[in-house]
Amino acid sequence: MNEMKTYSPFCSVLRREWKRMTARRLHFGVCVILPLFTLFFLATIFGNGQMENIPIGVVNHDNSATSRSIVRRIAAVPTCRLTRRFVDETEARRAVQQKEIYGYLSIPPLFEQDALTGKDAVLSYYYHYALLAVGSELMAAFETSLAEVSVAPIVLTAVSLGADKEQMATFLLPVQASTHPIYNPGLDYAVYLSQPFFFVLLQILILLTTVYSVGIEVKTRTALGWIRTADGNMVLAVAGKLLPYTCLFILMGLLGNYVLFGIEHIPFEGSWWEMNLMTALFVVSTQSLGVFLYALFPVLAYIISVVSMVGSLGATLSGITFPVANMYPVVKGAATLFPVRHFTEITQTLLYADGGFAYFWPSAVALCVFPLLALLLLPRLKRGIESRKWEHLQ
């Protein structure tokens, strides 16, 4: 009672939650250490941002000077590392299945002879495309290194007919292509994955922390005391309880932005103020989703499973790994239920297009909807706590 008289209801709830949060050292430590570990992990896992030394093999049935030259050409590509030589393709395919290698080149018998006599000389390469990123890298490596080999017979024929280099260049490359990868010119996997995945994982942690901090009150039957501390005002009760975590996760988000864009030098074209402000809005929206979900599923054991599933689905539906525009309409609609989806739209606008609020305001408005949804279910949350019927469900 003395605390109630000394402090406002909001400050009383805030002090109460701060004491509870710091008293549970494991819980508090997870909230701090896990984001830091995730940030360190994502900042270092990709190395220099390129896939290198992917193990491959070769099946050389020709064993000629030309085929050995081709093998040396493949082995010199930084993406690949030639680790195995096989006597037949059955053995090579088995090695791919066991992930000893991720691709192999097959050179048929009489390859050199067929190439020199103008017959169909076929080089076959196989790669593990179920692992999309690895398969794409190997496909590009094989195509690049074998491009010159494919025109070698034509060059030999042209030379025998007396053509010079300029004439050969004219009919071999009548149109030259100039490629310019934009936004990620170094084809760096860190640019592609680090920042989005950090916030996907942060979303999962925010959801779990939110439902646990509310649900543990019901499970330990202290929820009525929590509401009384706020003078029965459910908005103040929830806001005061979540504010310490809000500040903590916003700090982690800002630290993530600084590490990824400042220290790791991921290209960033937008406004730091807008990025950090949207990061704070993302944290509040994700907490609001957690409150909303707990009000719908007020059993702590169940809701932890639900938010874990929701957080994991956010990685798929955020548009990081697959364009949302190409998803089925139902799935595309479901993607709007995840704060990380809208936050990804905002960050990509700021990262790649130097677009300001005028370009991403629909996504910002969508994030503002989540607190409104939580407010709609606060009366249900209060009734469930005051009736004490949820205590028997734990």
Secondary structure, DSSP 8 states (H G I E B T S, - for coil): -HHHHHS-HHHHHHHHHHHHHHHSHHHHHHHHHHHHHHHHHHHHTTTTSS---EEEEEEESS-SHHHHHHHHHHHTSTTEEEEEEESSHHHHHHHHHTTS-SEEEEE-TTHHHHHHTTS----EEEE--SSHHHHHHHHHHHHHHHHHHHHHHHHHHHHHTT--HHHHHHHH-SS-------S-TT--HHHHHHHHHHHHHHHHHHHHHHHHHHHHHHHTT-HHHHHHHTTT-HHHHHHHHHHHHHHHHHHHHHHHHIIIIIIS-----S-HHHHHHHHHHHHHHHHHHHHHHHHHS--HHHHHHHHHHHHHHHHHHTSSSS-GGGS-HHHHHHHTT-HHHHHHHHHHHHHHS---HHHHHHHHHHHHHHHHHHHHHHHHHHHHHHHT-GGGG-
